[in-house]
Amino acid sequence: GFKSALLTEFVNKRFVPAPIHENLSQVDSRFVLTTNFDRLYELSANQLQQGTILVKNYYDGDVADVFRRSERVVLKVHGTIDSPDRTI
């Protein structure tokens, strides 16, 4: 099914961040909304920002709270490959 296809395409192939992920990570933006459910961008961004970027998913109970906080945030609007049952 869909969950198996996601895992096959995005986990089993073991993609690594590309230069575009690093370039995007260097843009000084407090909020980044991404439709990607892989983890490439946030891994690259957190490496460049010493692990200070908060990663939230659309379904997190405290997702609205991130707009009132001062941390840099990546908001995954389609969910994450780590919870394929919740991806949209």
HTML snippet that shows the backbone in 3Dmol.js (N, CA, C, O; Angstrom):
<script src="https://3Dmol.org/build/3Dmol-min.js"></script>
<div id="view" style="width:600px;height:400px;position:relative"></div>
<script>
const pdb = `
ATOM      1  N   GLY A   1       0.796  -1.179   0.000  1.00  0.00           N
ATOM      2  CA  GLY A   1       0.000   0.000   0.000  1.00  0.00           C
ATOM      3  C   GLY A   1       0.853   1.262   0.000  1.00  0.00           C
ATOM      4  O   GLY A   1       2.051   1.234  -0.280  1.00  0.00           O
ATOM      5  N   PHE A   2       0.196   2.358   0.322  1.00  0.00           N
ATOM      6  CA  PHE A   2       0.831   3.676   0.301  1.00  0.00           C
ATOM      7  C   PHE A   2       1.984   3.757   1.294  1.00  0.00           C
ATOM      8  O   PHE A   2       3.051   4.277   0.968  1.00  0.00           O
ATOM      9  N   LYS A   3       1.775   3.247   2.501  1.00  0.00           N
ATOM     10  CA  LYS A   3       2.821   3.283   3.526  1.00  0.00           C
ATOM     11  C   LYS A   3       4.063   2.524   3.062  1.00  0.00           C
ATOM     12  O   LYS A   3       5.181   3.012   3.226  1.00  0.00           O
ATOM     13  N   SER A   4       3.884   1.366   2.499  1.00  0.00           N
ATOM     14  CA  SER A   4       5.016   0.575   2.004  1.00  0.00           C
ATOM     15  C   SER A   4       5.750   1.290   0.890  1.00  0.00           C
ATOM     16  O   SER A   4       6.979   1.271   0.840  1.00  0.00           O
ATOM     17  N   ALA A   5       5.000   1.925  -0.008  1.00  0.00           N
ATOM     18  CA  ALA A   5       5.619   2.667  -1.107  1.00  0.00           C
ATOM     19  C   ALA A   5       6.438   3.839  -0.577  1.00  0.00           C
ATOM     20  O   ALA A   5       7.540   4.086  -1.067  1.00  0.00           O
ATOM     21  N   LEU A   6       5.923   4.564   0.411  1.00  0.00           N
ATOM     22  CA  LEU A   6       6.675   5.673   1.002  1.00  0.00           C
ATOM     23  C   LEU A   6       7.981   5.191   1.611  1.00  0.00           C
ATOM     24  O   LEU A   6       9.042   5.770   1.378  1.00  0.00           O
ATOM     25  N   LEU A   7       7.891   4.124   2.394  1.00  0.00           N
ATOM     26  CA  LEU A   7       9.091   3.601   3.039  1.00  0.00           C
ATOM     27  C   LEU A   7      10.105   3.107   2.011  1.00  0.00           C
ATOM     28  O   LEU A   7      11.307   3.317   2.174  1.00  0.00           O
ATOM     29  N   THR A   8       9.632   2.460   0.966  1.00  0.00           N
ATOM     30  CA  THR A   8      10.528   1.978  -0.083  1.00  0.00           C
ATOM     31  C   THR A   8      11.235   3.138  -0.778  1.00  0.00           C
ATOM     32  O   THR A   8      12.440   3.081  -1.019  1.00  0.00           O
ATOM     33  N   GLU A   9      10.486   4.183  -1.096  1.00  0.00           N
ATOM     34  CA  GLU A   9      11.043   5.309  -1.845  1.00  0.00           C
ATOM     35  C   GLU A   9      11.888   6.256  -1.007  1.00  0.00           C
ATOM     36  O   GLU A   9      12.862   6.813  -1.514  1.00  0.00           O
ATOM     37  N   PHE A  10      11.542   6.456   0.267  1.00  0.00           N
ATOM     38  CA  PHE A  10      12.204   7.501   1.033  1.00  0.00           C
ATOM     39  C   PHE A  10      13.069   7.013   2.176  1.00  0.00           C
ATOM     40  O   PHE A  10      13.843   7.803   2.718  1.00  0.00           O
ATOM     41  N   VAL A  11      12.981   5.777   2.563  1.00  0.00           N
ATOM     42  CA  VAL A  11      13.832   5.271   3.631  1.00  0.00           C
ATOM     43  C   VAL A  11      14.837   4.281   3.076  1.00  0.00           C
ATOM     44  O   VAL A  11      16.037   4.395   3.330  1.00  0.00           O
ATOM     45  N   ASN A  12      14.361   3.333   2.336  1.00  0.00           N
ATOM     46  CA  ASN A  12      15.235   2.265   1.849  1.00  0.00           C
ATOM     47  C   ASN A  12      16.304   2.757   0.880  1.00  0.00           C
ATOM     48  O   ASN A  12      17.365   2.141   0.781  1.00  0.00           O
ATOM     49  N   LYS A  13      16.052   3.845   0.166  1.00  0.00           N
ATOM     50  CA  LYS A  13      17.037   4.344  -0.810  1.00  0.00           C
ATOM     51  C   LYS A  13      18.127   5.186  -0.165  1.00  0.00           C
ATOM     52  O   LYS A  13      19.131   5.491  -0.809  1.00  0.00           O
ATOM     53  N   ARG A  14      17.949   5.562   1.078  1.00  0.00           N
ATOM     54  CA  ARG A  14      18.971   6.273   1.851  1.00  0.00           C
ATOM     55  C   ARG A  14      19.514   7.516   1.134  1.00  0.00           C
ATOM     56  O   ARG A  14      20.721   7.652   0.938  1.00  0.00           O
ATOM     57  N   PHE A  15      18.614   8.411   0.749  1.00  0.00           N
ATOM     58  CA  PHE A  15      19.024   9.666   0.131  1.00  0.00           C
ATOM     59  C   PHE A  15      19.834  10.490   1.126  1.00  0.00           C
ATOM     60  O   PHE A  15      19.666  10.363   2.339  1.00  0.00           O
ATOM     61  N   VAL A  16      20.707  11.327   0.600  1.00  0.00           N
ATOM     62  CA  VAL A  16      21.499  12.235   1.433  1.00  0.00           C
ATOM     63  C   VAL A  16      21.235  13.666   0.966  1.00  0.00           C
ATOM     64  O   VAL A  16      20.900  13.887  -0.197  1.00  0.00           O
ATOM     65  N   PRO A  17      21.384  14.636   1.868  1.00  0.00           N
ATOM     66  CA  PRO A  17      21.177  16.025   1.465  1.00  0.00           C
ATOM     67  C   PRO A  17      22.106  16.418   0.315  1.00  0.00           C
ATOM     68  O   PRO A  17      23.252  15.977   0.238  1.00  0.00           O
ATOM     69  N   ALA A  18      21.580  17.253  -0.569  1.00  0.00           N
ATOM     70  CA  ALA A  18      22.325  17.758  -1.724  1.00  0.00           C
ATOM     71  C   ALA A  18      22.698  19.219  -1.465  1.00  0.00           C
ATOM     72  O   ALA A  18      22.221  19.811  -0.497  1.00  0.00           O
ATOM     73  N   PRO A  19      23.529  19.798  -2.302  1.00  0.00           N
ATOM     74  CA  PRO A  19      23.896  21.215  -2.115  1.00  0.00           C
ATOM     75  C   PRO A  19      22.690  22.153  -2.027  1.00  0.00           C
ATOM     76  O   PRO A  19      22.757  23.159  -1.321  1.00  0.00           O
ATOM     77  N   ILE A  20      21.607  21.856  -2.711  1.00  0.00           N
ATOM     78  CA  ILE A  20      20.421  22.719  -2.638  1.00  0.00           C
ATOM     79  C   ILE A  20      19.864  22.765  -1.219  1.00  0.00           C
ATOM     80  O   ILE A  20      19.377  23.811  -0.788  1.00  0.00           O
ATOM     81  N   HIS A  21      19.925  21.666  -0.492  1.00  0.00           N
ATOM     82  CA  HIS A  21      19.446  21.651   0.890  1.00  0.00           C
ATOM     83  C   HIS A  21      20.303  22.577   1.756  1.00  0.00           C
ATOM     84  O   HIS A  21      19.778  23.312   2.591  1.00  0.00           O
ATOM     85  N   GLU A  22      21.607  22.538   1.555  1.00  0.00           N
ATOM     86  CA  GLU A  22      22.506  23.432   2.300  1.00  0.00           C
ATOM     87  C   GLU A  22      22.253  24.885   1.922  1.00  0.00           C
ATOM     88  O   GLU A  22      22.216  25.756   2.791  1.00  0.00           O
ATOM     89  N   ASN A  23      22.081  25.152   0.636  1.00  0.00           N
ATOM     90  CA  ASN A  23      21.821  26.525   0.195  1.00  0.00           C
ATOM     91  C   ASN A  23      20.533  27.058   0.810  1.00  0.00           C
ATOM     92  O   ASN A  23      20.499  28.192   1.289  1.00  0.00           O
ATOM     93  N   LEU A  24      19.486  26.262   0.803  1.00  0.00           N
ATOM     94  CA  LEU A  24      18.220  26.686   1.406  1.00  0.00           C
ATOM     95  C   LEU A  24      18.363  26.884   2.909  1.00  0.00           C
ATOM     96  O   LEU A  24      17.735  27.772   3.487  1.00  0.00           O
ATOM     97  N   SER A  25      19.179  26.066   3.532  1.00  0.00           N
ATOM     98  CA  SER A  25      19.391  26.159   4.968  1.00  0.00           C
ATOM     99  C   SER A  25      20.077  27.461   5.363  1.00  0.00           C
ATOM    100  O   SER A  25      19.943  27.910   6.501  1.00  0.00           O
ATOM    101  N   GLN A  26      20.802  28.063   4.444  1.00  0.00           N
ATOM    102  CA  GLN A  26      21.521  29.296   4.735  1.00  0.00           C
ATOM    103  C   GLN A  26      20.658  30.545   4.593  1.00  0.00           C
ATOM    104  O   GLN A  26      21.094  31.636   4.962  1.00  0.00           O
ATOM    105  N   VAL A  27      19.455  30.409   4.071  1.00  0.00           N
ATOM    106  CA  VAL A  27      18.532  31.537   4.008  1.00  0.00           C
ATOM    107  C   VAL A  27      18.087  31.838   5.440  1.00  0.00           C
ATOM    108  O   VAL A  27      17.658  30.937   6.161  1.00  0.00           O
ATOM    109  N   ASP A  28      18.188  33.079   5.842  1.00  0.00           N
ATOM    110  CA  ASP A  28      17.880  33.446   7.221  1.00  0.00           C
ATOM    111  C   ASP A  28      16.373  33.618   7.390  1.00  0.00           C
ATOM    112  O   ASP A  28      15.855  34.733   7.346  1.00  0.00           O
ATOM    113  N   SER A  29      15.691  32.515   7.582  1.00  0.00           N
ATOM    114  CA  SER A  29      14.244  32.530   7.737  1.00  0.00           C
ATOM    115  C   SER A  29      13.881  31.833   9.042  1.00  0.00           C
ATOM    116  O   SER A  29      14.350  30.728   9.316  1.00  0.00           O
ATOM    117  N   ARG A  30      13.053  32.477   9.834  1.00  0.00           N
ATOM    118  CA  ARG A  30      12.648  31.864  11.100  1.00  0.00           C
ATOM    119  C   ARG A  30      11.655  30.737  10.886  1.00  0.00           C
ATOM    120  O   ARG A  30      11.636  29.773  11.652  1.00  0.00           O
ATOM    121  N   PHE A  31      10.827  30.846   9.852  1.00  0.00           N
ATOM    122  CA  PHE A  31       9.853  29.798   9.536  1.00  0.00           C
ATOM    123  C   PHE A  31      10.108  29.250   8.147  1.00  0.00           C
ATOM    124  O   PHE A  31      10.299  30.003   7.193  1.00  0.00           O
ATOM    125  N   VAL A  32      10.108  27.936   8.045  1.00  0.00           N
ATOM    126  CA  VAL A  32      10.169  27.271   6.751  1.00  0.00           C
ATOM    127  C   VAL A  32       9.027  26.271   6.731  1.00  0.00           C
ATOM    128  O   VAL A  32       8.944  25.390   7.587  1.00  0.00           O
ATOM    129  N   LEU A  33       8.158  26.413   5.758  1.00  0.00           N
ATOM    130  CA  LEU A  33       7.091  25.442   5.564  1.00  0.00           C
ATOM    131  C   LEU A  33       7.495  24.561   4.397  1.00  0.00           C
ATOM    132  O   LEU A  33       7.856  25.064   3.333  1.00  0.00           O
ATOM    133  N   THR A  34       7.438  23.274   4.582  1.00  0.00           N
ATOM    134  CA  THR A  34       7.826  22.355   3.524  1.00  0.00           C
ATOM    135  C   THR A  34       6.754  21.303   3.303  1.00  0.00           C
ATOM    136  O   THR A  34       6.126  20.815   4.243  1.00  0.00           O
ATOM    137  N   THR A  35       6.563  20.968   2.037  1.00  0.00           N
ATOM    138  CA  THR A  35       5.644  19.890   1.683  1.00  0.00           C
ATOM    139  C   THR A  35       6.362  18.546   1.633  1.00  0.00           C
ATOM    140  O   THR A  35       5.721  17.507   1.477  1.00  0.00           O
ATOM    141  N   ASN A  36       7.666  18.558   1.761  1.00  0.00           N
ATOM    142  CA  ASN A  36       8.443  17.323   1.717  1.00  0.00           C
ATOM    143  C   ASN A  36       8.279  16.558   3.021  1.00  0.00           C
ATOM    144  O   ASN A  36       8.314  17.146   4.102  1.00  0.00           O
ATOM    145  N   PHE A  37       8.101  15.254   2.918  1.00  0.00           N
ATOM    146  CA  PHE A  37       8.023  14.453   4.130  1.00  0.00           C
ATOM    147  C   PHE A  37       9.305  13.689   4.380  1.00  0.00           C
ATOM    148  O   PHE A  37       9.413  12.975   5.378  1.00  0.00           O
ATOM    149  N   ASP A  38      10.289  13.826   3.486  1.00  0.00           N
ATOM    150  CA  ASP A  38      11.596  13.256   3.797  1.00  0.00           C
ATOM    151  C   ASP A  38      12.255  14.150   4.856  1.00  0.00           C
ATOM    152  O   ASP A  38      11.676  15.160   5.258  1.00  0.00           O
ATOM    153  N   ARG A  39      13.432  13.792   5.299  1.00  0.00           N
ATOM    154  CA  ARG A  39      14.092  14.534   6.377  1.00  0.00           C
ATOM    155  C   ARG A  39      15.333  15.264   5.894  1.00  0.00           C
ATOM    156  O   ARG A  39      16.113  15.744   6.717  1.00  0.00           O
ATOM    157  N   LEU A  40      15.540  15.361   4.600  1.00  0.00           N
ATOM    158  CA  LEU A  40      16.781  15.909   4.061  1.00  0.00           C
ATOM    159  C   LEU A  40      17.003  17.371   4.432  1.00  0.00           C
ATOM    160  O   LEU A  40      18.093  17.738   4.871  1.00  0.00           O
ATOM    161  N   TYR A  41      15.979  18.210   4.259  1.00  0.00           N
ATOM    162  CA  TYR A  41      16.167  19.628   4.542  1.00  0.00           C
ATOM    163  C   TYR A  41      16.458  19.873   6.023  1.00  0.00           C
ATOM    164  O   TYR A  41      17.422  20.564   6.353  1.00  0.00           O
ATOM    165  N   GLU A  42      15.645  19.321   6.912  1.00  0.00           N
ATOM    166  CA  GLU A  42      15.859  19.615   8.325  1.00  0.00           C
ATOM    167  C   GLU A  42      17.160  19.021   8.850  1.00  0.00           C
ATOM    168  O   GLU A  42      17.759  19.584   9.767  1.00  0.00           O
ATOM    169  N   LEU A  43      17.608  17.911   8.303  1.00  0.00           N
ATOM    170  CA  LEU A  43      18.909  17.368   8.700  1.00  0.00           C
ATOM    171  C   LEU A  43      20.034  18.322   8.306  1.00  0.00           C
ATOM    172  O   LEU A  43      20.935  18.588   9.102  1.00  0.00           O
ATOM    173  N   SER A  44      19.980  18.829   7.090  1.00  0.00           N
ATOM    174  CA  SER A  44      20.985  19.767   6.618  1.00  0.00           C
ATOM    175  C   SER A  44      20.930  21.072   7.408  1.00  0.00           C
ATOM    176  O   SER A  44      21.963  21.588   7.836  1.00  0.00           O
ATOM    177  N   ALA A  45      19.725  21.603   7.599  1.00  0.00           N
ATOM    178  CA  ALA A  45      19.565  22.866   8.322  1.00  0.00           C
ATOM    179  C   ALA A  45      20.037  22.730   9.765  1.00  0.00           C
ATOM    180  O   ALA A  45      20.720  23.619  10.274  1.00  0.00           O
ATOM    181  N   ASN A  46      19.690  21.645  10.425  1.00  0.00           N
ATOM    182  CA  ASN A  46      20.111  21.468  11.812  1.00  0.00           C
ATOM    183  C   ASN A  46      21.615  21.268  11.934  1.00  0.00           C
ATOM    184  O   ASN A  46      22.216  21.659  12.934  1.00  0.00           O
ATOM    185  N   GLN A  47      22.214  20.672  10.937  1.00  0.00           N
ATOM    186  CA  GLN A  47      23.674  20.533  10.957  1.00  0.00           C
ATOM    187  C   GLN A  47      24.326  21.908  10.865  1.00  0.00           C
ATOM    188  O   GLN A  47      25.265  22.199  11.606  1.00  0.00           O
ATOM    189  N   LEU A  48      23.835  22.754   9.961  1.00  0.00           N
ATOM    190  CA  LEU A  48      24.390  24.096   9.804  1.00  0.00           C
ATOM    191  C   LEU A  48      24.084  25.004  10.989  1.00  0.00           C
ATOM    192  O   LEU A  48      24.871  25.898  11.302  1.00  0.00           O
ATOM    193  N   GLN A  49      22.963  24.789  11.644  1.00  0.00           N
ATOM    194  CA  GLN A  49      22.530  25.654  12.748  1.00  0.00           C
ATOM    195  C   GLN A  49      22.761  24.999  14.120  1.00  0.00           C
ATOM    196  O   GLN A  49      22.104  25.359  15.096  1.00  0.00           O
ATOM    197  N   GLN A  50      23.668  24.064  14.191  1.00  0.00           N
ATOM    198  CA  GLN A  50      24.053  23.397  15.437  1.00  0.00           C
ATOM    199  C   GLN A  50      22.864  22.796  16.191  1.00  0.00           C
ATOM    200  O   GLN A  50      22.808  22.868  17.418  1.00  0.00           O
ATOM    201  N   GLY A  51      21.922  22.209  15.464  1.00  0.00           N
ATOM    202  CA  GLY A  51      20.808  21.505  16.080  1.00  0.00           C
ATOM    203  C   GLY A  51      19.778  22.389  16.752  1.00  0.00           C
ATOM    204  O   GLY A  51      19.052  21.929  17.633  1.00  0.00           O
ATOM    205  N   THR A  52      19.699  23.654  16.352  1.00  0.00           N
ATOM    206  CA  THR A  52      18.793  24.598  17.023  1.00  0.00           C
ATOM    207  C   THR A  52      17.448  24.758  16.329  1.00  0.00           C
ATOM    208  O   THR A  52      16.612  25.536  16.790  1.00  0.00           O
ATOM    209  N   ILE A  53      17.223  24.053  15.251  1.00  0.00           N
ATOM    210  CA  ILE A  53      15.970  24.205  14.508  1.00  0.00           C
ATOM    211  C   ILE A  53      14.936  23.213  15.038  1.00  0.00           C
ATOM    212  O   ILE A  53      15.197  22.015  15.147  1.00  0.00           O
ATOM    213  N   LEU A  54      13.773  23.736  15.361  1.00  0.00           N
ATOM    214  CA  LEU A  54      12.660  22.929  15.836  1.00  0.00           C
ATOM    215  C   LEU A  54      11.896  22.404  14.624  1.00  0.00           C
ATOM    216  O   LEU A  54      11.579  23.173  13.716  1.00  0.00           O
ATOM    217  N   VAL A  55      11.601  21.130  14.597  1.00  0.00           N
ATOM    218  CA  VAL A  55      10.855  20.520  13.498  1.00  0.00           C
ATOM    219  C   VAL A  55       9.485  20.113  14.009  1.00  0.00           C
ATOM    220  O   VAL A  55       9.371  19.366  14.981  1.00  0.00           O
ATOM    221  N   LYS A  56       8.446  20.608  13.350  1.00  0.00           N
ATOM    222  CA  LYS A  56       7.072  20.297  13.725  1.00  0.00           C
ATOM    223  C   LYS A  56       6.327  19.758  12.520  1.00  0.00           C
ATOM    224  O   LYS A  56       6.659  20.054  11.372  1.00  0.00           O
ATOM    225  N   ASN A  57       5.306  18.956  12.813  1.00  0.00           N
ATOM    226  CA  ASN A  57       4.439  18.403  11.781  1.00  0.00           C
ATOM    227  C   ASN A  57       3.050  19.012  11.924  1.00  0.00           C
ATOM    228  O   ASN A  57       2.670  19.477  12.999  1.00  0.00           O
ATOM    229  N   TYR A  58       2.306  19.002  10.840  1.00  0.00           N
ATOM    230  CA  TYR A  58       0.974  19.608  10.831  1.00  0.00           C
ATOM    231  C   TYR A  58       0.077  19.066  11.939  1.00  0.00           C
ATOM    232  O   TYR A  58      -0.820  19.774  12.397  1.00  0.00           O
ATOM    233  N   TYR A  59       0.295  17.842  12.376  1.00  0.00           N
ATOM    234  CA  TYR A  59      -0.584  17.200  13.350  1.00  0.00           C
ATOM    235  C   TYR A  59      -0.116  17.337  14.801  1.00  0.00           C
ATOM    236  O   TYR A  59      -0.798  16.859  15.707  1.00  0.00           O
ATOM    237  N   ASP A  60       1.011  17.969  15.037  1.00  0.00           N
ATOM    238  CA  ASP A  60       1.502  18.128  16.400  1.00  0.00           C
ATOM    239  C   ASP A  60       0.543  19.006  17.205  1.00  0.00           C
ATOM    240  O   ASP A  60       0.069  20.027  16.707  1.00  0.00           O
ATOM    241  N   GLY A  61       0.263  18.619  18.421  1.00  0.00           N
ATOM    242  CA  GLY A  61      -0.682  19.338  19.259  1.00  0.00           C
ATOM    243  C   GLY A  61      -0.285  20.771  19.559  1.00  0.00           C
ATOM    244  O   GLY A  61      -1.146  21.618  19.795  1.00  0.00           O
ATOM    245  N   ASP A  62       1.021  21.052  19.553  1.00  0.00           N
ATOM    246  CA  ASP A  62       1.493  22.395  19.868  1.00  0.00           C
ATOM    247  C   ASP A  62       1.970  23.163  18.639  1.00  0.00           C
ATOM    248  O   ASP A  62       2.736  24.119  18.761  1.00  0.00           O
ATOM    249  N   VAL A  63       1.522  22.748  17.461  1.00  0.00           N
ATOM    250  CA  VAL A  63       2.031  23.358  16.234  1.00  0.00           C
ATOM    251  C   VAL A  63       1.737  24.856  16.171  1.00  0.00           C
ATOM    252  O   VAL A  63       2.576  25.608  15.676  1.00  0.00           O
ATOM    253  N   ALA A  64       0.603  25.311  16.642  1.00  0.00           N
ATOM    254  CA  ALA A  64       0.281  26.740  16.599  1.00  0.00           C
ATOM    255  C   ALA A  64       1.200  27.544  17.503  1.00  0.00           C
ATOM    256  O   ALA A  64       1.441  28.724  17.248  1.00  0.00           O
ATOM    257  N   ASP A  65       1.707  26.933  18.538  1.00  0.00           N
ATOM    258  CA  ASP A  65       2.574  27.616  19.493  1.00  0.00           C
ATOM    259  C   ASP A  65       3.900  28.062  18.880  1.00  0.00           C
ATOM    260  O   ASP A  65       4.505  29.022  19.358  1.00  0.00           O
ATOM    261  N   VAL A  66       4.355  27.390  17.839  1.00  0.00           N
ATOM    262  CA  VAL A  66       5.660  27.737  17.263  1.00  0.00           C
ATOM    263  C   VAL A  66       5.679  29.147  16.682  1.00  0.00           C
ATOM    264  O   VAL A  66       6.750  29.738  16.546  1.00  0.00           O
ATOM    265  N   PHE A  67       4.538  29.687  16.343  1.00  0.00           N
ATOM    266  CA  PHE A  67       4.493  31.034  15.784  1.00  0.00           C
ATOM    267  C   PHE A  67       4.694  32.097  16.855  1.00  0.00           C
ATOM    268  O   PHE A  67       4.968  33.254  16.534  1.00  0.00           O
ATOM    269  N   ARG A  68       4.561  31.724  18.113  1.00  0.00           N
ATOM    270  CA  ARG A  68       4.769  32.663  19.216  1.00  0.00           C
ATOM    271  C   ARG A  68       6.157  32.524  19.829  1.00  0.00           C
ATOM    272  O   ARG A  68       6.536  33.318  20.689  1.00  0.00           O
ATOM    273  N   ARG A  69       6.901  31.541  19.402  1.00  0.00           N
ATOM    274  CA  ARG A  69       8.215  31.286  19.980  1.00  0.00           C
ATOM    275  C   ARG A  69       9.306  31.947  19.136  1.00  0.00           C
ATOM    276  O   ARG A  69       9.048  32.417  18.028  1.00  0.00           O
ATOM    277  N   SER A  70      10.504  31.975  19.663  1.00  0.00           N
ATOM    278  CA  SER A  70      11.593  32.652  18.958  1.00  0.00           C
ATOM    279  C   SER A  70      12.486  31.707  18.155  1.00  0.00           C
ATOM    280  O   SER A  70      13.309  32.168  17.363  1.00  0.00           O
ATOM    281  N   GLU A  71      12.339  30.392  18.344  1.00  0.00           N
ATOM    282  CA  GLU A  71      13.200  29.440  17.633  1.00  0.00           C
ATOM    283  C   GLU A  71      12.908  29.425  16.138  1.00  0.00           C
ATOM    284  O   GLU A  71      11.818  29.783  15.692  1.00  0.00           O
ATOM    285  N   ARG A  72      13.909  29.002  15.382  1.00  0.00           N
ATOM    286  CA  ARG A  72      13.685  28.726  13.968  1.00  0.00           C
ATOM    287  C   ARG A  72      12.907  27.418  13.882  1.00  0.00           C
ATOM    288  O   ARG A  72      13.151  26.485  14.647  1.00  0.00           O
ATOM    289  N   VAL A  73      11.978  27.366  12.949  1.00  0.00           N
ATOM    290  CA  VAL A  73      11.075  26.225  12.866  1.00  0.00           C
ATOM    291  C   VAL A  73      10.941  25.753  11.426  1.00  0.00           C
ATOM    292  O   VAL A  73      10.829  26.560  10.503  1.00  0.00           O
ATOM    293  N   VAL A  74      10.953  24.444  11.249  1.00  0.00           N
ATOM    294  CA  VAL A  74      10.565  23.824   9.992  1.00  0.00           C
ATOM    295  C   VAL A  74       9.214  23.166  10.259  1.00  0.00           C
ATOM    296  O   VAL A  74       9.102  22.286  11.112  1.00  0.00           O
ATOM    297  N   LEU A  75       8.201  23.594   9.529  1.00  0.00           N
ATOM    298  CA  LEU A  75       6.872  23.025   9.658  1.00  0.00           C
ATOM    299  C   LEU A  75       6.603  22.124   8.464  1.00  0.00           C
ATOM    300  O   LEU A  75       6.562  22.581   7.321  1.00  0.00           O
ATOM    301  N   LYS A  76       6.423  20.866   8.735  1.00  0.00           N
ATOM    302  CA  LYS A  76       6.195  19.865   7.697  1.00  0.00           C
ATOM    303  C   LYS A  76       4.686  19.735   7.485  1.00  0.00           C
ATOM    304  O   LYS A  76       3.993  19.063   8.249  1.00  0.00           O
ATOM    305  N   VAL A  77       4.198  20.384   6.445  1.00  0.00           N
ATOM    306  CA  VAL A  77       2.755  20.483   6.234  1.00  0.00           C
ATOM    307  C   VAL A  77       2.128  19.202   5.688  1.00  0.00           C
ATOM    308  O   VAL A  77       0.903  19.097   5.633  1.00  0.00           O
ATOM    309  N   HIS A  78       2.933  18.241   5.288  1.00  0.00           N
ATOM    310  CA  HIS A  78       2.414  16.945   4.839  1.00  0.00           C
ATOM    311  C   HIS A  78       2.823  15.817   5.771  1.00  0.00           C
ATOM    312  O   HIS A  78       2.559  14.650   5.478  1.00  0.00           O
ATOM    313  N   GLY A  79       3.465  16.143   6.889  1.00  0.00           N
ATOM    314  CA  GLY A  79       3.905  15.117   7.818  1.00  0.00           C
ATOM    315  C   GLY A  79       5.327  14.680   7.535  1.00  0.00           C
ATOM    316  O   GLY A  79       6.064  15.346   6.808  1.00  0.00           O
ATOM    317  N   THR A  80       5.704  13.556   8.116  1.00  0.00           N
ATOM    318  CA  THR A  80       7.072  13.073   8.020  1.00  0.00           C
ATOM    319  C   THR A  80       7.114  11.576   7.689  1.00  0.00           C
ATOM    320  O   THR A  80       6.204  10.820   8.030  1.00  0.00           O
ATOM    321  N   ILE A  81       8.167  11.186   7.035  1.00  0.00           N
ATOM    322  CA  ILE A  81       8.361   9.778   6.704  1.00  0.00           C
ATOM    323  C   ILE A  81       8.510   8.946   7.977  1.00  0.00           C
ATOM    324  O   ILE A  81       8.320   7.730   7.948  1.00  0.00           O
ATOM    325  N   ASP A  82       8.848   9.593   9.091  1.00  0.00           N
ATOM    326  CA  ASP A  82       8.961   8.889  10.366  1.00  0.00           C
ATOM    327  C   ASP A  82       7.605   8.393  10.866  1.00  0.00           C
ATOM    328  O   ASP A  82       7.549   7.467  11.675  1.00  0.00           O
ATOM    329  N   SER A  83       6.523   8.990  10.399  1.00  0.00           N
ATOM    330  CA  SER A  83       5.156   8.551  10.728  1.00  0.00           C
ATOM    331  C   SER A  83       4.355   8.455   9.444  1.00  0.00           C
ATOM    332  O   SER A  83       3.472   9.278   9.206  1.00  0.00           O
ATOM    333  N   PRO A  84       4.648   7.462   8.611  1.00  0.00           N
ATOM    334  CA  PRO A  84       4.021   7.389   7.286  1.00  0.00           C
ATOM    335  C   PRO A  84       2.499   7.259   7.323  1.00  0.00           C
ATOM    336  O   PRO A  84       1.833   7.617   6.351  1.00  0.00           O
ATOM    337  N   ASP A  85       1.942   6.760   8.408  1.00  0.00           N
ATOM    338  CA  ASP A  85       0.480   6.662   8.505  1.00  0.00           C
ATOM    339  C   ASP A  85      -0.188   8.023   8.562  1.00  0.00           C
ATOM    340  O   ASP A  85      -1.380   8.142   8.279  1.00  0.00           O
ATOM    341  N   ARG A  86       0.567   9.051   8.925  1.00  0.00           N
ATOM    342  CA  ARG A  86       0.000  10.393   9.057  1.00  0.00           C
ATOM    343  C   ARG A  86       0.377  11.331   7.914  1.00  0.00           C
ATOM    344  O   ARG A  86       0.015  12.507   7.942  1.00  0.00           O
ATOM    345  N   THR A  87       1.090  10.837   6.921  1.00  0.00           N
ATOM    346  CA  THR A  87       1.440  11.702   5.795  1.00  0.00           C
ATOM    347  C   THR A  87       0.221  11.942   4.919  1.00  0.00           C
ATOM    348  O   THR A  87      -0.639  11.077   4.754  1.00  0.00           O
ATOM    349  N   ILE A  88       0.176  13.154   4.360  1.00  0.00           N
ATOM    350  CA  ILE A  88      -0.923  13.490   3.454  1.00  0.00           C
ATOM    351  C   ILE A  88      -0.363  14.055   2.156  1.00  0.00           C
ATOM    352  O   ILE A  88      -1.126  14.402   1.254  1.00  0.00           O
TER     353      ILE A  88
END
`;
const viewer = $3Dmol.createViewer("view");
viewer.addModel(pdb, "pdb");
viewer.setStyle({}, {cartoon: {color: "spectrum"}});
viewer.zoomTo();
viewer.render();
</script>
